[in-house]
Amino acid sequence: AGDPNFFVRRGYVHVIANIRGSGKSEGNYPFLAAPEAQDGCELIEWIARQPWCDGNVGMFGVSYFGRIQHFVASLRPPHLKCIFAPWASTDQYRDALYQGGILAQNWAVSWSGALSNIRYQSESRRDWSDAQWKSALARALGDKDLKAHPAVIAALKNPDEGLNPLVADIVLNPLDGPFWDKRKVAYDPIEIPAYIGGDWGIYGLHLPGAFRSWENLRGPKKMMIGPAAYLERPVYQLQYESLRWFDHWLKGMDTGIMEEPPIRVFVRGTHQWKKSTEWPLPETKWTPFYLHEGGRLWEREHFPNGGSSSFSDSPWGREHLEFSTSELVEETEVIGPVLLNFYASTTDDEVLWFVSLREVDAQGKEKVLTRGWLRGSHREVAPDRSKRWEPYHPHTRFEPLVPGRIYEFNIAIVATANLFKAGSRIKLKITCCDDQPDNALEAIAGGHIRRQSGSRVTVFHNDQYPSHLLLPVTAGNVIGTFVSGGHPYF
């Protein structure tokens, strides 16, 4: 929520309130639902009535403090003039707890456990019949994938204790629907200025919300995506930028902030920022890299007799597939969202896809740039809400797989910005469970459930099943320098 000393010394009153159901605030915690946003509106209007307020109120904060700003702004309190809300998820199902329809069980349990002073009552238990509640609990307790996670099972066995009701609500609502609709930002009513953003490190939590906000916010807006870094509290790194924002919109001062390009992204591998007026960047060349035998990732389309690659999905191992380009002949800049379109089969009726985009430098050192996820039974795509580079999965029903049948899967990989140096390689990794995280930021995007039944997974890559990775190339190897004859996708 920021440093009071910083803001007060610069002519602002800084107000921090305990949310409903915490501290000395009465009631029950609503978990980012309407009552919490309504409380925020009441607080803003109370502030505006105080003799020390000139009627211009702004909001500041990252992560949870960023999320709630969007919800409050959607209710349009009259005296809220702007928000500074980077590092904020705006769709709790997709961004935080069910990436690709896969339960992030560790986040559900650990985040709920961190709210030790919160009072929460199960919304599902309140809204469902007693028979529905008991049936849902019984199904979850009998789920072999959930049984592998003792903390989840313990919460479900004691759903009335502590924050267990919140864990139960999360686990018992595995499909997008009424419970999660209340926890999505309604963008249409928001017209006030908004500063949004995130960093390339916490791609599994905050970044999708930033890009969703950029696309849907209607008022004046700025977006900044910084280098991978976990912000120190109370967010010292953003203080002066937020001051320019508030001085402009709350005090009417000419800080120059709105004269700058509205988008600023840090490009990894360059230590430089890139500015733009559009996202994705207007210079983007959407370039497909096809999966080939031998683990090759190639601009050239498939030969008539291409093949397939297989691995075992087992709870006792981490087998996977890797596809890499040859060493790049020149620097290549990739900025924007990434898509994996591929064809695969499994010997089971379900599969959990975990994919990652990586850079391998000339010395062989490998780093993860970004990831994507998809539950196989959630493969349905809504064409009217999808883009060529970003499929939209409704996540409203399970469609079990027929063992052995080949299916098309489209996985949205969270956007990235990286300069691949000459001599480095672009690598795609496909697996069915989380990798071991290399650092704390990666761990935030991990901790998903995994299948407890063994199966054989096959990815097809030939002229009939042209599996490919679609990359947003913005500079460098735009066409044909990896392999002569490559062509952009569109």
C-alpha positions as CSV (number, residue, x, y, z in Angstrom):
1,A,0.0,0.0,0.0
2,G,3.0,2.3,-0.1
3,D,5.1,4.3,2.4
4,P,3.1,6.9,4.4
5,N,6.2,8.9,5.1
6,F,7.0,9.3,1.4
7,F,3.5,10.5,0.5
8,V,2.8,12.6,3.5
9,R,6.0,14.6,3.0
10,R,4.8,15.4,-0.5
11,G,1.4,16.8,0.4
12,Y,-0.8,13.7,0.5
13,V,-2.9,12.0,3.2
14,H,-2.2,8.3,3.1
15,V,-5.0,6.1,4.3
16,I,-4.8,2.3,4.9
17,A,-7.8,0.3,6.1
18,N,-8.2,-3.2,7.2
19,I,-10.5,-5.1,4.8
20,R,-13.8,-6.5,6.0
21,G,-13.2,-9.6,8.2
22,S,-9.7,-8.6,9.2
23,G,-8.2,-6.8,12.2
24,K,-10.8,-4.6,13.9
25,S,-13.0,-4.5,10.8
26,E,-16.2,-6.4,11.3
27,G,-17.9,-9.0,9.1
28,N,-16.5,-11.8,7.0
29,Y,-13.8,-11.6,4.3
30,P,-15.5,-11.8,0.9
31,F,-12.4,-12.9,-1.1
32,L,-12.4,-10.1,-3.8
33,A,-16.1,-10.0,-4.2
34,A,-18.6,-7.2,-4.3
35,P,-18.8,-6.4,-0.6
36,E,-15.1,-5.7,-0.5
37,A,-15.3,-3.3,-3.4
38,Q,-18.4,-1.6,-1.9
39,D,-16.4,-1.1,1.3
40,G,-13.7,0.6,-0.8
41,C,-16.2,2.9,-2.3
42,E,-17.5,3.9,1.1
43,L,-14.0,4.5,2.4
44,I,-13.2,6.8,-0.6
45,E,-16.4,8.8,-0.1
46,W,-15.7,9.1,3.6
47,I,-12.2,10.4,2.8
48,A,-13.6,13.0,0.4
49,R,-15.9,14.4,3.1
50,Q,-13.0,15.1,5.5
51,P,-11.9,18.7,6.0
52,W,-8.3,17.8,5.0
53,C,-9.4,16.4,1.6
54,D,-9.9,18.5,-1.5
55,G,-12.2,15.8,-3.0
56,N,-9.5,14.2,-5.2
57,V,-8.8,10.6,-4.1
58,G,-6.4,8.1,-5.7
59,M,-5.5,4.5,-4.9
60,F,-2.1,2.9,-4.8
61,G,-0.7,-0.6,-4.3
62,V,0.5,-3.8,-5.9
63,S,-0.6,-7.4,-5.9
64,Y,-3.7,-7.6,-3.6
65,F,-3.7,-3.9,-3.2
66,G,-3.6,-3.6,-7.0
67,R,-6.4,-6.1,-7.6
68,I,-8.9,-4.4,-5.2
69,Q,-8.3,-1.1,-7.0
70,H,-9.8,-2.5,-10.2
71,F,-12.8,-3.8,-8.4
72,V,-13.4,-0.5,-6.6
73,A,-12.9,1.5,-9.8
74,S,-15.5,-0.6,-11.6
75,L,-18.1,0.7,-9.1
76,R,-17.3,4.3,-10.0
77,P,-17.1,6.1,-6.6
78,P,-17.5,9.8,-7.5
79,H,-14.3,11.0,-5.8
80,L,-11.9,8.3,-7.1
81,K,-10.0,10.2,-9.8
82,C,-7.2,7.6,-10.7
83,I,-5.6,4.3,-9.7
84,F,-2.0,3.2,-9.6
85,A,-2.5,-0.6,-9.8
86,P,0.4,-2.6,-11.3
87,W,1.2,-6.2,-10.4
88,A,-2.5,-7.1,-10.2
89,S,-4.4,-10.3,-11.3
90,T,-7.9,-9.4,-12.6
91,D,-9.4,-12.9,-13.2
92,Q,-8.7,-15.0,-10.1
93,Y,-9.6,-18.3,-11.9
94,R,-7.2,-17.8,-14.8
95,D,-4.5,-15.7,-13.3
96,A,-4.0,-17.2,-9.8
97,L,-5.8,-20.4,-9.0
98,Y,-6.5,-22.4,-12.1
99,Q,-4.0,-21.5,-14.8
100,G,-5.1,-23.4,-17.9
101,G,-7.8,-25.0,-15.8
102,I,-5.1,-26.7,-13.5
103,L,-5.5,-26.2,-9.8
104,A,-2.6,-24.3,-8.3
105,Q,-3.0,-26.1,-5.0
106,N,0.1,-24.7,-3.3
107,W,-1.0,-21.2,-4.0
108,A,-4.5,-21.9,-2.7
109,V,-3.2,-23.5,0.5
110,S,-0.3,-21.2,1.2
111,W,-2.1,-17.9,0.4
112,S,-5.1,-18.9,2.5
113,G,-2.7,-19.8,5.3
114,A,-1.1,-16.4,5.1
115,L,-4.5,-14.9,5.9
116,S,-4.4,-16.1,9.5
117,N,-6.2,-13.1,10.9
118,I,-9.0,-13.3,8.4
119,R,-12.6,-14.4,9.1
120,Y,-14.2,-16.2,6.1
121,Q,-17.3,-18.3,5.7
122,S,-17.7,-20.6,2.7
123,E,-19.7,-19.1,-0.1
124,S,-20.4,-22.4,-1.7
125,R,-21.8,-23.9,1.6
126,R,-24.0,-20.9,1.9
127,D,-25.3,-21.0,-1.7
128,W,-25.6,-24.7,-2.3
129,S,-28.0,-27.2,-0.9
130,D,-26.7,-29.4,1.9
131,A,-26.8,-32.4,-0.5
132,Q,-24.8,-30.4,-3.2
133,W,-22.2,-29.5,-0.6
134,K,-21.8,-33.0,0.8
135,S,-21.6,-34.5,-2.7
136,A,-19.0,-32.0,-3.9
137,L,-16.9,-32.7,-0.8
138,A,-17.1,-36.4,-1.3
139,R,-16.0,-36.2,-4.9
140,A,-13.1,-34.0,-4.0
141,L,-12.0,-36.2,-1.1
142,G,-12.1,-39.2,-3.5
143,D,-10.1,-37.5,-6.3
144,K,-6.9,-39.4,-6.6
145,D,-5.0,-36.4,-7.9
146,L,-6.1,-34.3,-4.9
147,K,-5.2,-37.1,-2.5
148,A,-1.6,-36.6,-3.4
149,H,-1.7,-33.2,-1.6
150,P,-2.2,-33.7,2.2
151,A,-2.8,-30.0,2.9
152,V,-5.7,-29.9,0.5
153,I,-7.3,-33.0,1.9
154,A,-6.8,-31.8,5.5
155,A,-8.7,-28.6,4.6
156,L,-11.5,-30.6,2.9
157,K,-11.9,-32.9,5.9
158,N,-12.2,-29.9,8.2
159,P,-14.0,-27.3,6.0
160,D,-15.1,-25.1,8.9
161,E,-11.8,-24.5,10.6
162,G,-9.7,-21.4,10.2
163,L,-9.3,-20.5,6.5
164,N,-10.2,-24.0,5.3
165,P,-13.5,-22.7,4.1
166,L,-11.6,-20.6,1.5
167,V,-9.5,-23.6,0.4
168,A,-12.7,-25.6,0.1
169,D,-14.4,-22.9,-2.0
170,I,-11.4,-22.8,-4.4
171,V,-11.1,-26.6,-4.8
172,L,-14.9,-27.3,-5.1
173,N,-15.2,-24.8,-7.9
174,P,-12.9,-26.3,-10.6
175,L,-14.8,-24.8,-13.5
176,D,-15.2,-21.1,-14.3
177,G,-18.7,-20.0,-13.4
178,P,-20.8,-18.0,-10.9
179,F,-18.2,-18.3,-8.0
180,W,-15.4,-17.0,-10.2
181,D,-17.4,-14.5,-12.2
182,K,-17.7,-12.4,-9.0
183,R,-13.9,-12.3,-8.9
184,K,-13.3,-10.9,-12.4
185,V,-12.9,-7.2,-13.0
186,A,-15.8,-5.6,-14.9
187,Y,-13.9,-3.2,-17.2
188,D,-16.7,-1.4,-19.0
189,P,-17.6,1.0,-16.1
190,I,-14.0,2.0,-15.5
191,E,-13.2,5.4,-17.1
192,I,-10.7,6.9,-14.7
193,P,-7.0,7.0,-15.5
194,A,-5.2,3.7,-14.6
195,Y,-1.5,2.9,-14.3
196,I,-1.0,-0.9,-14.7
197,G,1.9,-3.3,-15.3
198,G,4.0,-6.0,-13.8
199,D,7.4,-7.7,-14.3
200,W,8.7,-10.6,-16.4
201,G,9.5,-12.7,-13.4
202,I,6.0,-13.3,-11.9
203,Y,4.5,-14.4,-15.3
204,G,2.2,-16.9,-13.6
205,L,0.3,-14.5,-11.5
206,H,0.3,-10.8,-12.4
207,L,1.2,-10.4,-16.1
208,P,-2.0,-11.8,-17.7
209,G,-4.0,-9.2,-15.7
210,A,-1.8,-6.4,-16.9
211,F,-2.3,-7.2,-20.6
212,R,-6.0,-7.9,-20.0
213,S,-6.3,-4.5,-18.4
214,W,-4.5,-2.8,-21.2
215,E,-6.9,-4.3,-23.8
216,N,-10.1,-3.5,-21.9
217,L,-9.6,-0.2,-20.0
218,R,-11.3,2.7,-21.7
219,G,-9.8,5.7,-19.9
220,P,-6.3,7.2,-20.0
221,K,-3.8,4.4,-19.2
222,K,-0.1,3.6,-19.0
223,M,1.5,0.2,-18.8
224,M,5.0,-0.6,-17.5
225,I,6.5,-4.2,-17.5
226,G,9.8,-4.3,-15.7
227,P,12.6,-6.7,-15.2
228,A,12.1,-9.8,-13.1
229,A,12.2,-8.6,-9.5
230,Y,10.0,-9.1,-6.4
231,L,9.2,-5.6,-5.2
232,E,10.3,-4.7,-1.7
233,R,7.6,-3.5,0.6
234,P,6.4,-0.8,0.8
235,V,7.1,-0.7,-2.9
236,Y,10.0,1.8,-2.9
237,Q,10.8,1.1,-6.5
238,L,7.5,2.6,-7.7
239,Q,7.2,5.6,-5.4
240,Y,8.5,8.3,-7.7
241,E,6.6,7.0,-10.7
242,S,3.4,6.9,-8.7
243,L,4.1,10.5,-7.5
244,R,4.3,11.7,-11.1
245,W,1.0,10.0,-11.7
246,F,-0.8,11.4,-8.7
247,D,0.6,14.9,-9.1
248,H,-0.7,14.9,-12.6
249,W,-4.2,13.5,-12.0
250,L,-4.9,14.6,-8.4
251,K,-3.1,18.0,-8.3
252,G,-3.2,19.0,-11.9
253,M,0.6,19.4,-12.1
254,D,2.5,19.1,-15.4
255,T,4.8,16.1,-14.6
256,G,5.2,15.1,-18.3
257,I,4.0,11.6,-17.5
258,M,1.2,11.7,-20.1
259,E,3.4,13.1,-22.8
260,E,5.5,9.9,-22.8
261,P,4.5,6.8,-24.8
262,P,1.9,4.8,-22.8
263,I,3.7,1.5,-23.0
264,R,7.1,0.8,-21.6
265,V,8.6,-2.7,-21.4
266,F,12.0,-3.9,-20.3
267,V,13.7,-6.1,-22.8
268,R,15.6,-8.9,-21.1
269,G,19.1,-9.4,-22.5
270,T,19.5,-5.7,-23.3
271,H,19.1,-3.9,-20.0
272,Q,17.1,-1.4,-22.0
273,W,13.4,-0.3,-22.2
274,K,11.3,-0.3,-25.3
275,K,8.4,2.2,-25.7
276,S,5.3,1.9,-27.8
277,T,1.7,3.0,-28.2
278,E,0.3,-0.4,-29.0
279,W,0.3,-3.9,-27.6
280,P,1.3,-6.3,-29.2
281,L,4.0,-4.0,-30.7
282,P,3.1,-2.8,-34.3
283,E,6.3,-4.1,-35.7
284,T,5.6,-7.7,-34.7
285,K,6.1,-10.4,-37.3
286,W,4.2,-13.5,-36.1
287,T,6.5,-16.3,-37.0
288,P,5.8,-20.0,-36.7
289,F,8.5,-22.4,-35.6
290,Y,7.5,-26.0,-36.4
291,L,8.2,-29.0,-34.2
292,H,10.3,-31.6,-36.0
293,E,11.8,-35.0,-35.3
294,G,15.0,-35.0,-33.4
295,G,13.8,-32.2,-31.1
296,R,14.3,-29.5,-33.8
297,L,12.4,-26.2,-33.8
298,W,12.4,-25.0,-37.3
299,E,10.9,-22.3,-39.5
300,R,10.5,-24.7,-42.4
301,E,7.2,-26.5,-42.5
302,H,6.9,-30.3,-42.2
303,F,8.1,-32.8,-44.6
304,P,5.4,-35.3,-45.9
305,N,6.7,-38.1,-43.7
306,G,7.3,-36.3,-40.5
307,G,6.7,-38.2,-37.3
308,S,5.9,-37.9,-33.6
309,S,7.6,-37.8,-30.2
310,S,6.5,-39.6,-27.0
311,F,7.2,-39.6,-23.3
312,S,5.8,-41.2,-20.2
313,D,3.6,-39.1,-17.9
314,S,4.1,-40.6,-14.4
315,P,3.7,-39.3,-10.9
316,W,7.2,-40.8,-10.2
317,G,9.1,-38.9,-12.8
318,R,9.4,-35.7,-14.9
319,E,9.8,-36.9,-18.4
320,H,9.4,-34.3,-21.1
321,L,10.0,-33.3,-24.7
322,E,12.3,-30.5,-25.9
323,F,12.5,-28.7,-29.2
324,S,15.3,-26.3,-30.0
325,T,16.3,-24.0,-32.9
326,S,19.8,-24.2,-34.2
327,E,22.2,-21.5,-33.0
328,L,20.8,-18.1,-34.1
329,V,22.9,-16.3,-36.7
330,E,22.0,-12.9,-35.5
331,E,20.4,-11.1,-32.6
332,T,16.6,-11.7,-32.5
333,E,14.2,-9.8,-30.4
334,V,11.0,-11.5,-29.3
335,I,8.4,-9.3,-27.6
336,G,4.7,-10.2,-27.0
337,P,2.4,-13.1,-26.3
338,V,3.4,-16.6,-27.5
339,L,1.2,-19.4,-28.8
340,L,1.8,-23.2,-28.9
341,N,-0.5,-24.9,-31.3
342,F,0.0,-28.7,-31.4
343,Y,-1.5,-32.1,-31.8
344,A,-1.2,-34.9,-29.3
345,S,-2.7,-38.0,-27.9
346,T,-2.6,-39.8,-24.5
347,T,-3.4,-43.3,-23.3
348,D,-5.4,-41.7,-20.4
349,D,-8.7,-39.7,-20.5
350,E,-6.9,-36.6,-19.2
351,V,-3.6,-34.8,-19.6
352,L,-2.1,-31.7,-17.9
353,W,0.1,-29.7,-20.2
354,F,2.9,-27.5,-18.8
355,V,5.0,-25.8,-21.5
356,S,7.8,-23.3,-21.2
357,L,9.8,-21.0,-23.5
358,R,13.5,-20.9,-22.8
359,E,16.8,-19.4,-23.9
360,V,19.9,-21.4,-24.1
361,D,23.0,-19.1,-24.4
362,A,26.1,-19.8,-26.4
363,Q,27.7,-21.4,-23.3
364,G,24.8,-23.8,-22.8
365,K,23.3,-22.0,-19.8
366,E,19.5,-22.2,-19.9
367,K,16.9,-19.9,-18.4
368,V,13.1,-20.0,-18.4
369,L,11.5,-16.9,-20.0
370,T,7.8,-17.7,-19.6
371,R,5.3,-20.6,-19.3
372,G,1.8,-21.8,-20.3
373,W,-0.6,-24.3,-19.0
374,L,-3.7,-26.3,-20.1
375,R,-5.8,-29.1,-18.8
376,G,-6.6,-31.4,-21.7
377,S,-10.2,-31.7,-20.9
378,H,-10.4,-27.8,-21.0
379,R,-9.1,-27.6,-24.6
380,E,-12.3,-26.0,-25.9
381,V,-11.6,-22.6,-27.5
382,A,-14.2,-19.8,-27.9
383,P,-13.5,-18.3,-31.4
384,D,-15.3,-15.1,-30.7
385,R,-13.1,-14.3,-27.8
386,S,-9.8,-15.6,-29.2
387,K,-7.1,-13.9,-31.1
388,R,-4.7,-15.5,-33.6
389,W,-2.0,-15.4,-31.0
390,E,-4.1,-15.9,-27.9
391,P,-6.8,-18.6,-27.6
392,Y,-9.6,-18.1,-25.0
393,H,-10.6,-21.2,-23.2
394,P,-14.1,-20.9,-21.5
395,H,-13.1,-23.5,-18.8
396,T,-16.8,-24.2,-18.2
397,R,-16.9,-27.9,-18.7
398,F,-14.8,-31.1,-18.7
399,E,-14.5,-32.9,-22.0
400,P,-12.6,-36.1,-21.2
401,L,-10.2,-37.4,-23.8
402,V,-10.6,-40.6,-25.7
403,P,-7.4,-42.6,-25.1
404,G,-5.4,-42.9,-28.3
405,R,-7.3,-40.2,-30.2
406,I,-5.4,-37.2,-31.6
407,Y,-6.5,-33.8,-30.4
408,E,-5.6,-30.2,-31.2
409,F,-4.4,-28.1,-28.3
410,N,-3.9,-24.4,-28.2
411,I,-1.9,-23.0,-25.3
412,A,-1.5,-19.3,-24.6
413,I,2.1,-18.8,-23.2
414,V,2.4,-15.7,-21.1
415,A,4.0,-12.8,-23.0
416,T,7.7,-12.1,-22.7
417,A,10.3,-9.7,-24.0
418,N,13.8,-11.0,-24.7
419,L,16.8,-10.4,-27.0
420,F,18.2,-13.7,-28.1
421,K,21.9,-13.2,-28.8
422,A,23.6,-14.6,-31.8
423,G,24.8,-18.1,-30.9
424,S,22.0,-18.7,-28.5
425,R,19.0,-21.1,-29.1
426,I,15.3,-20.9,-28.6
427,K,13.9,-23.9,-26.8
428,L,10.4,-25.2,-26.1
429,K,9.8,-27.7,-23.3
430,I,6.6,-29.8,-23.1
431,T,5.8,-31.8,-20.0
432,C,2.9,-32.8,-17.7
433,C,3.9,-31.3,-14.4
434,D,5.7,-28.4,-12.8
435,D,9.4,-28.1,-13.1
436,Q,11.6,-27.6,-10.1
437,P,11.7,-23.7,-9.8
438,D,15.0,-22.1,-10.3
439,N,14.2,-19.1,-8.0
440,A,11.5,-17.7,-5.7
441,L,9.7,-15.9,-8.5
442,E,9.3,-19.1,-10.5
443,A,7.9,-20.8,-7.5
444,I,5.0,-18.3,-7.4
445,A,3.9,-19.9,-10.7
446,G,4.3,-23.5,-9.5
447,G,2.7,-25.9,-7.1
448,H,-0.1,-27.3,-9.4
449,I,-1.6,-30.7,-8.9
450,R,-0.4,-33.5,-11.2
451,R,-1.9,-36.7,-12.5
452,Q,-1.4,-39.7,-10.3
453,S,-2.1,-42.2,-13.1
454,G,0.6,-43.2,-15.5
455,S,0.1,-42.7,-19.3
456,R,2.0,-42.4,-22.5
457,V,1.8,-39.1,-24.2
458,T,2.6,-38.5,-27.9
459,V,3.0,-35.2,-29.7
460,F,2.6,-35.3,-33.5
461,H,4.6,-33.1,-35.9
462,N,4.1,-33.8,-39.6
463,D,2.3,-32.3,-42.6
464,Q,-1.0,-33.6,-41.4
465,Y,-0.5,-32.3,-37.8
466,P,1.6,-29.1,-38.2
467,S,2.5,-28.5,-34.5
468,H,4.2,-25.2,-34.1
469,L,5.3,-22.4,-31.8
470,L,4.1,-18.9,-32.8
471,L,6.6,-16.3,-31.8
472,P,6.2,-12.5,-31.9
473,V,9.5,-11.5,-33.6
474,T,10.0,-7.8,-33.4
475,A,13.6,-7.3,-34.7
476,G,16.4,-9.3,-36.1
477,N,15.7,-12.7,-37.6
478,V,12.3,-11.8,-39.0
479,I,12.2,-14.0,-42.1
480,G,14.3,-16.8,-43.1
481,T,17.6,-16.3,-41.4
482,F,17.2,-19.4,-39.1
483,V,16.6,-21.5,-42.1
484,S,16.3,-20.3,-45.7
485,G,12.7,-20.0,-46.8
486,G,10.9,-19.3,-43.6
487,H,7.7,-17.3,-43.8
488,P,5.7,-15.3,-41.2
489,Y,2.4,-16.8,-40.1
490,F,0.4,-13.7,-40.9
